[in-house]
Each structure stands twice: as structure tokens, then as C-alpha cells.
Amino acid sequence: MKLGKVIGTVVASTHVDGLEGVKLLIVQPLDKKRRPKGRPVVAGDGLQIAGYGEIVYYVSSREAALAMPQNTFVPVDDAIVGIVDEVHEDPGR
Amino acid sequence: MKLGRVVGNVVSTVSNPLYDGRKLLLCDLVDERGRDVGDYLIAVDNVGAGAGETVLVLDEGNGARQVLDWPEGAVRAVVVGIVDRVDLG
């Protein structure tokens, strides 16, 4: 999983089966210091409550479909798994 | 699997239910000499790894689900070992 920031939403009224009612968010991937890194992705909101500007962590590929709450297969390849309260850095040495 | 170093953890109270109470470790990915390769992963801890420790990170869903016993879990990266030593030829 990686850190990301919700920077927008996507509405796609014409879509394949399985995406009905799925909240789609634009997520900007972040590095471990929460700086933008890489291209934004469109992620399914597995929690249904991730909001604009929130720092989240998301999972990709097949696991994204498993992160979605619907009990049907949701064809997404990125999905938000949790909202980050804090990233505690401790290099330990 | 990948070599990583634990450099922190992610605190998250609102998350996929499976993640409740699980420690999420922030791991730098490192090479065989322990040098940072410029990438990181958030991995579910399964061995009680601490900050600064070099760890083995399994970054594949099926294995992760078996290790955590989450048959339908949305998980890919799991810390599966703490490295004591790396010997290079």
C-alpha cells in the first residue's frame, strides 16, 4: 500500500456493470513524507467516506476489488483502505 | 519478497475493518547492502518488527492473505520476517 491524498472526485454515469454507486476519487500518490510523487489515479472509495484533501492509504491491483464494501465484484484496480490520522516516522537508529 | 527497513508506522482509526488493531509499518525498501532504493511500502506487521529493523516484506496478495488468514482481505504487503544478517558472497 501507499499513501495518497484525495484531490478530487470522478463521476462516470456510463460505466461497466459493477461500478453502480461506487464513489470514485482522484488520489495523488504521495511519498513517505507526504509529498506528491507520480501520476494521480482514480480509486474506488472502499470506506465511502474519504473526503477531499484527506490523506489516505490505498491498495492496488486485485486487492483493490477486495477493498470495496459491495459484495459483488467491483472492477477497480486502486481502492482506498484507510484514512491516515498520522504518519509516525521513527528510523530507530 | 523485498528487503525493507522499518522507518515508522501509520496511525489510522478509520479503515477497512480487517485493519482494526493491526500495526501498519512504514518500510523503506532497501537493497542487499541496506541502502535505500528510493521507494517505500506500508505493510501490515505480523512479526512485531520495530523501528530501524531490517525486515522481509511479502508484497503479493495471495501470500499476504494466507499469512494473515484473511481469505478476502484487501492486503498485499505484509512483514513476514525480521532479518538478523545478510551475508554476501
Backbone of each chain as ProteinMPNN parsed JSONL, in Angstrom:
{"seq_chain_A": "MKLGKVIGTVVASTHVDGLEGVKLLIVQPLDKKRRPKGRPVVAGDGLQIAGYGEIVYYVSSREAALAMPQNTFVPVDDAIVGIVDEVHEDPGR", "coords_chain_A": {"N_chain_A": [[0.86, -1.197, 0.0], [0.261, 2.326, -0.463], [0.731, 5.793, 0.451], [-1.668, 8.417, -0.082], [-3.338, 11.33, -1.448], [-6.548, 12.694, -1.394], [-7.697, 14.354, -4.106], [-9.789, 14.977, -5.676], [-12.941, 14.153, -7.294], [-14.604, 11.691, -9.32], [-17.115, 11.434, -11.689], [-18.896, 9.044, -13.394], [-21.256, 8.339, -15.361], [-21.895, 6.596, -17.336], [-20.958, 3.362, -17.41], [-19.232, 0.257, -16.81], [-20.85, -2.828, -15.757], [-21.119, -3.294, -12.202], [-19.901, -1.052, -11.281], [-21.845, 0.492, -10.308], [-23.015, 3.042, -8.259], [-20.572, 3.329, -7.081], [-18.196, 5.178, -5.35], [-15.919, 7.292, -6.79], [-12.693, 8.452, -6.51], [-10.163, 10.91, -7.074], [-6.876, 10.287, -6.573], [-3.849, 11.478, -5.425], [-0.781, 10.024, -5.506], [1.521, 9.758, -2.782], [4.835, 10.34, -1.437], [6.747, 8.912, 1.283], [7.004, 11.057, 2.89], [4.825, 12.458, 2.508], [4.787, 13.972, 0.196], [3.764, 14.908, -3.092], [4.019, 12.348, -5.527], [4.453, 10.876, -8.562], [1.828, 9.861, -10.892], [-1.605, 10.929, -10.589], [-4.243, 8.699, -9.597], [-7.391, 7.034, -10.253], [-9.402, 6.072, -7.744], [-11.395, 3.591, -6.144], [-13.614, 4.295, -3.481], [-13.206, 2.637, -0.76], [-14.24, 3.01, 1.715], [-16.291, 4.695, 1.623], [-16.326, 7.197, 2.751], [-14.164, 8.824, 2.459], [-12.816, 12.025, 2.174], [-12.427, 15.158, 0.36], [-9.087, 16.242, 0.153], [-8.163, 14.646, 2.152], [-5.659, 12.58, 3.699], [-4.872, 9.402, 2.711], [-4.544, 5.767, 2.678], [-3.928, 3.446, 0.126], [-4.711, 0.553, -1.837], [-3.533, -1.489, -4.527], [-4.15, -3.113, -7.678], [-5.464, -6.476, -7.853], [-6.208, -6.6, -5.195], [-7.538, -4.274, -4.744], [-10.152, -4.604, -5.607], [-11.03, -6.259, -3.622], [-11.122, -4.572, -1.535], [-13.349, -3.142, -1.664], [-16.599, -2.345, -0.407], [-18.926, -3.397, -1.486], [-20.741, -6.437, -2.074], [-20.466, -7.547, -4.445], [-18.376, -8.178, -7.325], [-16.226, -5.521, -7.788], [-15.027, -3.687, -10.353], [-12.291, -2.322, -9.98], [-8.951, -0.991, -9.837], [-7.533, 0.321, -8.013], [-7.954, 1.163, -4.667], [-9.248, 2.797, -1.799], [-8.209, 2.142, 1.441], [-7.878, 3.021, 4.011], [-8.052, 5.895, 6.215], [-5.585, 8.204, 6.953], [-4.495, 9.053, 10.147], [-2.127, 9.827, 11.232], [1.298, 9.907, 10.34], [3.854, 8.322, 11.707], [7.121, 8.882, 11.992], [10.003, 7.01, 12.553], [13.118, 6.32, 12.528], [14.615, 4.75, 14.151], [17.304, 4.49, 14.653]], "CA_chain_A": [[0.0, 0.0, 0.0], [0.974, 3.59, -0.492], [-0.005, 6.962, 0.915], [-2.224, 9.22, -1.171], [-4.177, 12.454, -0.999], [-7.742, 12.816, -2.227], [-7.662, 15.69, -4.722], [-10.972, 15.23, -6.491], [-13.866, 13.03, -7.478], [-14.927, 11.399, -10.728], [-18.472, 10.919, -11.92], [-18.941, 8.374, -14.703], [-22.598, 7.748, -15.334], [-21.866, 5.434, -18.238], [-19.837, 2.55, -16.902], [-19.469, -1.191, -16.871], [-21.561, -3.357, -14.594], [-20.261, -3.428, -11.034], [-19.481, 0.268, -10.784], [-23.014, 1.255, -9.871], [-22.964, 3.622, -6.916], [-19.22, 3.306, -6.492], [-17.631, 6.52, -5.249], [-14.595, 7.302, -7.405], [-11.93, 9.617, -6.067], [-8.843, 11.081, -7.679], [-5.898, 10.217, -5.488], [-2.46, 11.802, -5.798], [0.14, 9.234, -4.691], [2.479, 10.548, -2.007], [5.969, 9.588, -0.898], [6.53, 8.662, 2.713], [6.947, 12.352, 3.596], [3.558, 13.031, 2.042], [4.955, 14.884, -0.949], [3.225, 14.254, -4.288], [5.003, 11.588, -6.324], [3.799, 10.015, -9.543], [0.612, 10.382, -11.502], [-2.827, 10.605, -9.857], [-5.049, 7.546, -10.033], [-8.791, 7.097, -9.842], [-9.525, 4.958, -6.806], [-12.69, 3.369, -5.528], [-13.543, 4.629, -2.061], [-13.642, 1.444, -0.031], [-14.85, 3.371, 3.006], [-17.455, 5.539, 1.33], [-16.348, 8.473, 3.477], [-12.941, 9.613, 2.289], [-13.213, 13.318, 1.638], [-11.441, 15.948, -0.368], [-7.959, 16.735, 0.928], [-7.725, 13.724, 3.208], [-4.553, 11.66, 3.423], [-5.387, 8.033, 2.798], [-3.643, 4.76, 2.096], [-4.717, 2.721, -0.86], [-4.118, -0.694, -2.327], [-3.709, -1.562, -5.984], [-4.386, -4.357, -8.401], [-6.637, -7.278, -7.479], [-6.629, -6.338, -3.813], [-8.453, -3.125, -4.73], [-11.534, -5.102, -5.69], [-11.369, -6.848, -2.313], [-11.26, -3.499, -0.541], [-14.634, -2.454, -1.839], [-17.594, -2.93, 0.503], [-20.015, -4.117, -2.181], [-20.432, -7.872, -2.059], [-20.253, -8.003, -5.825], [-17.028, -7.822, -7.78], [-16.165, -4.132, -8.255], [-13.871, -3.637, -11.25], [-11.375, -1.191, -9.77], [-7.619, -1.532, -9.535], [-6.993, 1.072, -6.878], [-9.06, 1.399, -3.724], [-8.829, 3.372, -0.522], [-8.361, 1.168, 2.525], [-7.992, 3.699, 5.305], [-7.727, 7.315, 6.317], [-4.406, 8.344, 7.814], [-4.529, 10.074, 11.191], [-0.774, 10.319, 11.497], [2.411, 9.057, 9.92], [4.862, 8.487, 12.752], [8.425, 8.452, 11.458], [10.965, 6.663, 13.612], [14.13, 5.489, 11.887], [15.046, 3.738, 15.099], [18.763, 4.434, 14.956]], "C_chain_A": [[0.885, 1.232, 0.0], [0.083, 4.678, 0.106], [-0.54, 7.722, -0.29], [-3.032, 10.357, -0.589], [-5.349, 12.579, -1.959], [-7.78, 14.237, -2.789], [-8.875, 15.941, -5.593], [-11.86, 14.009, -6.586], [-14.132, 12.86, -8.97], [-16.357, 10.885, -10.779], [-18.471, 10.305, -13.313], [-20.272, 7.658, -14.785], [-22.695, 6.58, -16.318], [-20.673, 4.59, -17.836], [-20.206, 1.074, -17.008], [-20.288, -1.613, -15.655], [-20.589, -3.444, -13.428], [-19.799, -2.088, -10.486], [-20.67, 1.103, -10.334], [-22.778, 1.78, -8.451], [-21.586, 3.612, -6.276], [-18.649, 4.715, -6.513], [-16.203, 6.456, -5.786], [-13.869, 8.589, -7.035], [-10.616, 9.69, -6.832], [-7.841, 11.16, -6.532], [-4.512, 10.518, -6.046], [-1.538, 10.959, -4.907], [1.15, 10.137, -3.992], [3.685, 9.685, -1.65], [5.808, 9.517, 0.619], [6.514, 9.956, 3.525], [5.758, 13.18, 3.121], [3.723, 14.097, 0.979], [4.441, 14.16, -2.19], [4.333, 13.543, -5.062], [4.244, 10.675, -7.274], [2.461, 10.585, -9.975], [-0.618, 10.035, -10.655], [-3.526, 9.385, -10.454], [-6.498, 7.793, -9.64], [-9.034, 5.858, -8.991], [-10.965, 4.834, -6.331], [-12.575, 3.689, -4.047], [-14.1, 3.454, -1.265], [-14.37, 1.768, 1.259], [-16.094, 4.217, 2.833], [-17.405, 6.883, 2.042], [-15.067, 9.267, 3.293], [-13.321, 10.922, 1.607], [-12.07, 14.048, 0.969], [-10.319, 16.398, 0.579], [-7.43, 15.754, 1.954], [-6.545, 12.879, 2.741], [-5.07, 10.256, 3.687], [-4.263, 7.045, 2.478], [-4.512, 3.855, 1.243], [-3.951, 1.488, -1.351], [-4.423, -0.812, -3.812], [-3.908, -2.996, -6.432], [-5.528, -5.154, -7.793], [-7.151, -6.935, -6.083], [-7.593, -5.157, -3.752], [-9.901, -3.607, -4.782], [-11.965, -5.671, -4.343], [-11.596, -5.791, -1.246], [-12.628, -2.83, -0.616], [-15.716, -3.142, -1.02], [-18.7, -3.726, -0.208], [-19.704, -5.615, -2.173], [-20.356, -8.44, -3.474], [-18.831, -7.607, -6.225], [-17.052, -6.392, -8.318], [-14.892, -3.975, -9.079], [-13.033, -2.368, -11.06], [-9.983, -1.772, -9.525], [-6.836, -0.633, -8.583], [-8.172, 1.32, -5.946], [-8.501, 1.882, -2.395], [-9.173, 2.38, 0.588], [-8.525, 1.864, 3.864], [-7.623, 5.158, 5.218], [-6.603, 7.457, 7.331], [-4.642, 9.432, 8.854], [-3.139, 10.705, 11.327], [0.237, 9.356, 10.888], [3.537, 9.319, 10.904], [6.177, 7.971, 12.233], [9.381, 8.177, 12.603], [12.021, 5.771, 13.008], [14.783, 4.508, 12.845], [16.533, 3.706, 15.361], [19.319, 5.827, 15.15]], "O_chain_A": [[2.053, 1.206, 0.389], [-1.129, 4.516, 0.247], [0.044, 7.686, -1.374], [-3.37, 10.362, 0.594], [-5.174, 12.57, -3.177], [-7.881, 15.206, -2.037], [-8.989, 17.01, -6.194], [-11.558, 12.959, -6.019], [-13.912, 13.771, -9.767], [-16.749, 10.011, -10.006], [-18.096, 10.953, -14.289], [-20.408, 6.519, -14.34], [-23.508, 5.674, -16.127], [-19.527, 5.034, -17.909], [-21.355, 0.717, -17.267], [-20.409, -0.882, -14.672], [-19.389, -3.642, -13.621], [-19.351, -2.005, -9.342], [-20.522, 2.283, -10.016], [-22.386, 1.027, -7.559], [-21.446, 3.855, -5.077], [-18.619, 5.368, -7.556], [-15.382, 5.673, -5.307], [-14.392, 9.685, -7.233], [-10.032, 8.668, -7.191], [-7.959, 12.001, -5.64], [-4.064, 9.895, -7.008], [-1.511, 11.151, -3.692], [1.579, 11.152, -4.541], [3.583, 8.461, -1.568], [4.824, 10.017, 1.165], [6.081, 9.976, 4.677], [5.692, 14.396, 3.3], [2.909, 15.013, 0.87], [4.645, 12.956, -2.34], [5.433, 14.068, -5.227], [3.485, 9.807, -6.843], [2.02, 11.632, -9.501], [-0.669, 8.957, -10.062], [-3.409, 9.09, -11.643], [-6.794, 8.648, -8.805], [-8.888, 4.73, -9.464], [-11.662, 5.83, -6.14], [-11.557, 3.39, -3.423], [-15.313, 3.303, -1.12], [-15.04, 0.91, 1.834], [-16.855, 4.428, 3.777], [-18.362, 7.651, 1.946], [-14.906, 10.308, 3.93], [-14.042, 10.938, 0.608], [-10.915, 13.622, 1.005], [-10.587, 16.88, 1.68], [-6.383, 15.983, 2.561], [-6.438, 12.513, 1.571], [-5.628, 9.966, 4.745], [-3.174, 7.439, 2.06], [-5.654, 3.544, 1.58], [-2.724, 1.414, -1.282], [-5.435, -0.304, -4.295], [-3.839, -3.943, -5.648], [-6.472, -4.565, -7.266], [-8.353, -6.972, -5.818], [-8.38, -5.049, -2.811], [-10.766, -3.078, -4.084], [-13.133, -5.574, -3.97], [-12.178, -6.061, -0.195], [-13.006, -2.052, 0.261], [-15.755, -4.37, -0.941], [-19.325, -4.607, 0.383], [-18.542, -6.013, -2.255], [-20.203, -9.645, -3.672], [-18.177, -6.81, -5.551], [-17.832, -6.092, -9.222], [-13.791, -4.118, -8.546], [-13.072, -1.458, -11.888], [-9.85, -2.904, -9.061], [-5.634, -0.81, -8.38], [-9.267, 1.652, -6.401], [-7.446, 1.445, -1.935], [-10.284, 1.854, 0.653], [-9.222, 1.367, 4.75], [-6.968, 5.6, 4.274], [-6.663, 6.9, 8.427], [-4.947, 10.576, 8.516], [-2.99, 11.913, 11.508], [0.05, 8.14, 10.92], [4.107, 10.409, 10.931], [6.349, 6.766, 12.05], [9.548, 8.999, 13.505], [11.837, 4.554, 12.977], [15.428, 3.55, 12.419], [16.983, 2.953, 16.224], [20.512, 5.985, 15.408]]}, "seq_chain_B": "MKLGRVVGNVVSTVSNPLYDGRKLLLCDLVDERGRDVGDYLIAVDNVGAGAGETVLVLDEGNGARQVLDWPEGAVRAVVVGIVDRVDLG", "coords_chain_B": {"N_chain_B": [[10.128, -11.741, -2.308], [10.742, -8.654, -0.574], [13.469, -6.652, 0.644], [13.3, -4.613, 3.467], [13.284, -1.647, 5.538], [12.166, -0.755, 8.686], [10.765, 2.32, 9.171], [8.957, 3.727, 10.528], [5.462, 4.167, 11.449], [1.997, 3.89, 10.452], [-0.759, 5.591, 11.587], [-4.128, 4.887, 11.919], [-7.441, 5.314, 12.437], [-9.809, 5.117, 11.164], [-10.651, 2.734, 9.01], [-10.538, 0.009, 6.627], [-12.344, -2.665, 7.968], [-10.877, -5.004, 8.552], [-8.427, -4.097, 9.161], [-8.429, -3.115, 11.645], [-6.812, -2.521, 14.678], [-4.501, -3.591, 13.712], [-1.012, -3.301, 13.267], [0.467, -0.908, 11.186], [3.213, -0.755, 9.301], [5.644, 1.57, 8.253], [7.757, 1.16, 5.696], [10.931, 1.571, 4.392], [12.191, 0.567, 1.235], [14.99, -1.45, 0.738], [18.301, -2.252, -0.548], [20.439, -5.165, -0.994], [22.531, -4.398, 0.505], [21.501, -2.836, 2.351], [20.97, -0.31, 1.582], [18.942, 2.509, 0.844], [16.461, 2.221, -1.624], [14.901, 4.083, -2.687], [12.172, 3.836, -2.576], [9.053, 2.988, -0.934], [6.897, 1.128, 1.298], [3.682, 0.55, 2.748], [3.156, -1.744, 5.15], [1.45, -4.508, 6.6], [2.056, -5.389, 9.894], [3.325, -8.458, 11.057], [5.015, -9.719, 12.633], [5.922, -8.322, 14.764], [7.797, -6.287, 14.275], [10.261, -3.779, 14.878], [11.098, -0.215, 14.974], [13.654, 0.744, 12.743], [14.541, -1.799, 12.267], [15.667, -4.296, 9.971], [13.673, -5.841, 7.58], [11.72, -8.582, 6.154], [9.612, -8.207, 3.481], [6.656, -9.321, 2.289], [5.128, -8.894, -0.719], [2.636, -9.507, -2.036], [-0.617, -10.447, -2.929], [-1.996, -13.021, -2.573], [-0.285, -14.555, -0.966], [-0.087, -12.839, 1.201], [-2.684, -12.826, 2.175], [-2.931, -15.441, 3.045], [-0.978, -15.556, 5.038], [-1.992, -13.762, 6.899], [-4.371, -14.858, 7.315], [-6.684, -13.878, 6.157], [-9.032, -14.49, 4.188], [-10.478, -12.992, 2.29], [-9.174, -10.643, 2.308], [-8.216, -7.247, 1.744], [-5.301, -6.913, 1.081], [-1.816, -6.594, 0.524], [0.894, -6.111, 1.161], [2.913, -7.5, 3.598], [4.725, -7.77, 6.598], [6.91, -10.285, 7.015], [9.128, -11.272, 8.25], [12.006, -10.748, 10.34], [15.118, -9.533, 9.669], [18.171, -10.943, 10.591], [20.754, -11.009, 9.661], [22.595, -10.318, 6.668], [24.425, -12.071, 4.401], [26.885, -11.588, 2.023], [28.355, -12.945, -0.898]], "CA_chain_B": [[9.963, -10.799, -1.198], [11.625, -7.487, -0.662], [14.105, -6.226, 1.882], [12.84, -3.284, 3.859], [13.69, -1.192, 6.874], [11.028, -0.09, 9.33], [11.123, 3.717, 9.462], [7.836, 4.395, 11.203], [4.199, 3.455, 11.307], [0.859, 4.713, 10.035], [-1.862, 5.507, 12.552], [-5.374, 5.07, 11.185], [-8.563, 4.786, 13.228], [-10.906, 4.804, 10.243], [-10.052, 1.933, 7.949], [-11.18, -1.263, 6.317], [-12.477, -3.333, 9.271], [-9.846, -6.009, 8.795], [-7.179, -3.461, 9.606], [-8.572, -2.633, 13.034], [-5.901, -3.099, 15.652], [-3.257, -4.121, 13.136], [0.01, -2.267, 13.138], [0.869, -0.638, 9.806], [4.594, -0.293, 9.344], [6.169, 2.327, 7.117], [9.028, 0.496, 5.411], [11.738, 1.92, 3.22], [12.734, -0.615, 0.568], [16.453, -1.335, 0.715], [18.953, -3.304, -1.335], [21.084, -6.208, -0.188], [23.518, -3.768, 1.406], [20.766, -1.998, 3.289], [20.855, 1.073, 1.077], [17.593, 2.909, 0.444], [16.329, 2.177, -3.095], [14.079, 5.201, -3.143], [10.74, 3.525, -2.594], [8.598, 2.56, 0.397], [5.617, 0.432, 1.309], [3.01, 0.407, 4.036], [2.96, -3.188, 5.275], [0.823, -4.956, 7.846], [3.051, -6.107, 10.7], [2.876, -9.78, 11.507], [6.092, -10.333, 13.421], [6.329, -7.422, 15.845], [9.044, -5.614, 13.897], [10.383, -2.455, 15.484], [11.724, 0.84, 14.169], [15.061, 0.558, 12.431], [14.87, -3.187, 11.948], [15.557, -4.73, 8.575], [12.595, -6.842, 7.554], [11.301, -9.209, 4.9], [8.254, -7.77, 3.154], [5.956, -10.083, 1.244], [4.303, -7.881, -1.391], [1.801, -10.208, -3.01], [-1.885, -10.612, -2.219], [-2.396, -14.361, -2.118], [0.557, -14.924, 0.173], [-0.435, -11.988, 2.333], [-3.964, -13.274, 2.737], [-2.717, -16.687, 3.797], [-0.198, -15.261, 6.249], [-2.848, -13.063, 7.873], [-5.621, -15.613, 7.418], [-7.806, -13.026, 5.737], [-9.314, -15.047, 2.858], [-10.953, -11.989, 1.347], [-8.606, -9.378, 2.766], [-7.618, -6.321, 0.781], [-3.957, -6.698, 1.614], [-0.744, -7.093, -0.344], [2.23, -6.067, 1.777], [2.927, -7.989, 4.981], [6.079, -8.027, 7.106], [6.904, -11.71, 7.356], [10.335, -11.708, 8.95], [12.987, -9.754, 10.765], [16.413, -10.012, 9.179], [19.279, -10.84, 11.54], [22.008, -10.75, 8.977], [22.659, -10.623, 5.243], [25.815, -12.393, 4.029], [27.083, -11.507, 0.57], [29.488, -13.8, -1.277]], "C_chain_B": [[10.957, -9.684, -1.349], [12.272, -7.256, 0.694], [13.617, -4.822, 2.194], [13.437, -2.915, 5.195], [12.51, -0.417, 7.459], [11.456, 1.329, 9.713], [9.952, 4.463, 10.083], [6.577, 3.565, 11.09], [3.085, 4.442, 10.972], [-0.265, 4.485, 11.028], [-3.157, 5.794, 11.794], [-6.521, 4.462, 11.977], [-9.74, 4.443, 12.316], [-10.309, 4.03, 9.08], [-10.937, 0.733, 7.65], [-11.211, -2.083, 7.617], [-11.371, -4.332, 9.575], [-8.599, -5.402, 9.422], [-7.259, -2.987, 11.041], [-7.548, -3.325, 13.924], [-4.626, -3.668, 15.062], [-2.253, -2.98, 12.996], [0.411, -2.159, 11.673], [2.267, -0.024, 9.836], [4.966, 0.441, 8.066], [7.565, 1.764, 6.863], [9.702, 1.094, 4.192], [12.158, 0.611, 2.558], [14.239, -0.405, 0.425], [17.049, -2.452, -0.123], [19.704, -4.252, -0.4], [22.142, -5.638, 0.75], [22.837, -2.799, 2.366], [20.618, -0.565, 2.832], [19.444, 1.316, 0.57], [17.498, 2.876, -1.092], [15.327, 3.217, -3.586], [12.605, 4.878, -3.252], [10.342, 3.057, -1.2], [7.304, 1.777, 0.231], [4.995, 0.572, 2.692], [2.659, -1.071, 4.151], [2.329, -3.514, 6.626], [1.864, -5.751, 8.634], [2.491, -7.444, 11.159], [3.916, -10.459, 12.382], [6.564, -9.409, 14.545], [7.628, -6.701, 15.543], [9.057, -4.201, 14.473], [11.114, -1.479, 14.569], [13.204, 0.52, 13.953], [15.434, -0.848, 12.035], [14.757, -3.444, 10.446], [14.594, -5.898, 8.543], [12.42, -7.443, 6.166], [9.863, -8.785, 4.642], [7.732, -8.628, 2.009], [4.981, -9.116, 0.588], [3.46, -8.537, -2.468], [0.543, -10.668, -2.292], [-2.174, -12.008, -1.698], [-1.596, -14.788, -0.893], [0.166, -14.141, 1.412], [-1.718, -12.474, 2.982], [-3.793, -14.56, 3.531], [-2.003, -16.407, 5.114], [-1.102, -14.651, 7.317], [-4.148, -13.815, 8.125], [-6.841, -14.713, 7.186], [-8.201, -13.476, 4.332], [-9.749, -14.001, 1.84], [-10.322, -10.632, 1.628], [-7.998, -8.552, 1.656], [-6.212, -5.992, 1.284], [-2.933, -7.246, 0.633], [0.573, -7.173, 0.399], [2.136, -6.472, 3.244], [4.384, -8.184, 5.389], [6.092, -9.455, 7.63], [8.182, -12.156, 8.065], [11.21, -10.536, 9.338], [14.36, -10.307, 10.424], [17.475, -9.844, 10.258], [20.546, -10.397, 10.822], [21.856, -11.043, 7.5], [24.125, -10.915, 4.926], [25.922, -12.361, 2.518], [28.369, -12.244, 0.223], [30.76, -13.023, -1.477]], "O_chain_B": [[11.892, -9.757, -2.147], [11.722, -7.604, 1.738], [13.53, -3.962, 1.317], [14.016, -3.747, 5.893], [11.937, 0.457, 6.81], [12.396, 1.512, 10.487], [9.958, 5.692, 10.153], [6.617, 2.403, 10.686], [3.209, 5.649, 11.178], [-0.674, 3.352, 11.283], [-3.273, 6.812, 11.111], [-6.577, 3.248, 12.17], [-10.564, 3.59, 12.645], [-9.564, 4.578, 8.268], [-11.937, 0.482, 8.323], [-10.19, -2.18, 8.297], [-10.973, -4.488, 10.73], [-7.828, -6.073, 10.107], [-6.27, -2.51, 11.597], [-7.432, -4.551, 13.926], [-3.766, -4.166, 15.788], [-2.608, -1.852, 12.652], [0.662, -3.161, 11.004], [2.465, 1.084, 10.335], [4.654, 0.005, 6.958], [8.449, 1.877, 7.712], [9.132, 1.124, 3.102], [12.454, -0.359, 3.254], [14.699, 0.671, 0.044], [16.402, -3.467, -0.38], [19.609, -4.147, 0.823], [22.592, -6.313, 1.675], [23.49, -2.048, 3.09], [20.19, 0.298, 3.599], [18.83, 0.448, -0.05], [18.353, 3.435, -1.778], [14.953, 3.226, -4.759], [11.866, 5.574, -3.949], [11.206, 2.763, -0.374], [6.698, 1.767, -0.84], [5.706, 0.699, 3.689], [1.925, -1.591, 3.311], [2.629, -2.891, 7.644], [2.479, -6.675, 8.103], [1.343, -7.545, 11.59], [3.745, -11.599, 12.816], [7.548, -9.726, 15.213], [8.465, -6.516, 16.427], [8.031, -3.524, 14.549], [11.67, -1.859, 13.539], [13.903, 0.084, 14.868], [16.528, -1.077, 11.52], [13.893, -2.902, 9.757], [14.676, -6.82, 9.355], [12.889, -6.909, 5.161], [8.993, -8.983, 5.491], [8.295, -8.651, 0.915], [4.103, -8.573, 1.257], [3.543, -8.188, -3.646], [0.61, -11.21, -1.189], [-2.549, -12.18, -0.539], [-2.142, -15.309, 0.079], [0.094, -14.681, 2.516], [-1.819, -12.524, 4.207], [-4.433, -14.748, 4.566], [-2.365, -16.942, 6.162], [-0.991, -14.984, 8.497], [-4.923, -13.468, 9.017], [-7.849, -14.773, 7.889], [-7.736, -12.882, 3.36], [-9.423, -14.11, 0.658], [-10.861, -9.596, 1.239], [-7.351, -9.075, 0.749], [-5.975, -4.92, 1.841], [-3.176, -8.263, -0.017], [1.294, -8.165, 0.295], [1.392, -5.88, 4.026], [5.185, -8.705, 4.612], [5.373, -9.79, 8.571], [8.294, -13.322, 8.442], [11.152, -9.468, 8.73], [14.72, -11.409, 10.838], [17.666, -8.747, 10.784], [21.296, -9.544, 11.296], [21.077, -11.915, 7.115], [24.982, -10.065, 5.169], [25.155, -13.018, 1.815], [29.352, -12.176, 0.961], [31.796, -13.607, -1.798]]}, "name": "protein", "num_of_chains": 2, "seq": "MKLGKVIGTVVASTHVDGLEGVKLLIVQPLDKKRRPKGRPVVAGDGLQIAGYGEIVYYVSSREAALAMPQNTFVPVDDAIVGIVDEVHEDPGRMKLGRVVGNVVSTVSNPLYDGRKLLLCDLVDERGRDVGDYLIAVDNVGAGAGETVLVLDEGNGARQVLDWPEGAVRAVVVGIVDRVDLG"}
